[in-house]
Amino acid sequence: MRPAGFFVFAMRQDRFAAGIALLLVTVLSWGGTFPVGKAAVAGIDPFWLAAIRYGVTVLAFAGILAAVEGRGAFDYEGRFAAAAVIGVIGFGGFNTLAFIGLQYSKAEHVALINALQAPITALALWAWRGVRPANVTLTCMAVAFAGVFLVATHGDPAAALAGGSLVGDLLALAAAVSWVVFSLGVVRFSGFSAIRYMTLTCIPGAAALFALAVVATALGAVVPDAATLRAHGWEVAYLIFFTSIVGVVCWIAGIQRVGPLNAALLANLVPIIAFAIGVALGTPFDAFEIGGAALVIGALVANNLLLRRRSAPT
């Protein structure tokens, strides 16, 4: 290999390694999102937890956008209505539904169900644009949904519904669908960078979260006082700093370096990390939960690897 060629190869390898490192930071931080969120909603109302989380996060996003792209990047270019709808569904729907779901279900269930965003996206594209997934992808999707069914019902849907855990899992599924809407909404903002899209949709999304919190308070939700915020300060700080800011920035930077397929493959570690945290904390899991989780993660990894082979150059 010529010196110049070796230099280019080394630069590419360094870029790839840096991308993997960035994605691992994201995966590790996101893996703790739901266990930490579960601890937080034990003392803070879900509506206010979501509002506080993104009330601070949106300021960080705005600061990053202003520093990177300048004040002109805050121009919606006539697309504020679309950004508002996407932001309300994405940030408002995902966070509120996920945090309420955590009150009824295990954090590991919510993490696993959110890993279904890839197959949910494939189904949405099929319904929306007529893009039928390949047969092997449909098979993997069926296996993944079957695995989630086992995890959510413990093999007994009636008992799970009576105990309330199935309600929490269904709310987690609705949260995952909300974030899929947010992900698909990016097609309405061609020409926008990832951080610009995140910021301009997060602004109305954060406003909606505060409005929901105010309405919930009028209906009986409790506004967290200073003592409560201090008692759960580290959980709130983790959800804001590590998952919403550091995790998102590293995710965007990592995808730019290694591509979406590699990022999606690593994202399958998120529920594994959540389960590992649960085991470390002494959370009991039955055979249906372990077996179902293995089916979900195995199906998602298999589909990613098969897509990788299909897209590889001959």
ABEGO torsion letter per residue (X at the ends): XBAAAAAAAAAAAAAAAAAAAAAAAAAAAAAAAAAAAAAAAAABBAAAAAAAAAAAAAAAAAAAAAAAAEAAAABAGGAAAAAAAAAAAAAAAAAAAAAAAAAABBAAAAAAAAAAAAAAAAAAAAAAAGBBBBAAAAAAAAAAAAAAAAAAAGGBAAAAAAAGAAAAAAAAAAAAAAAAAAAAAAAAABGBBAAAAAAAAAAAAAAAAAAAAAAAAAAGBBBBBAAAAAAAAAAAAAAAAAAAAAAAAAAAAAAAAAEAAAAAAAAAAAAAAAAAAAAAAGBBBBAAAAAAAAAAAAAAAAAAAAAAAAABBX
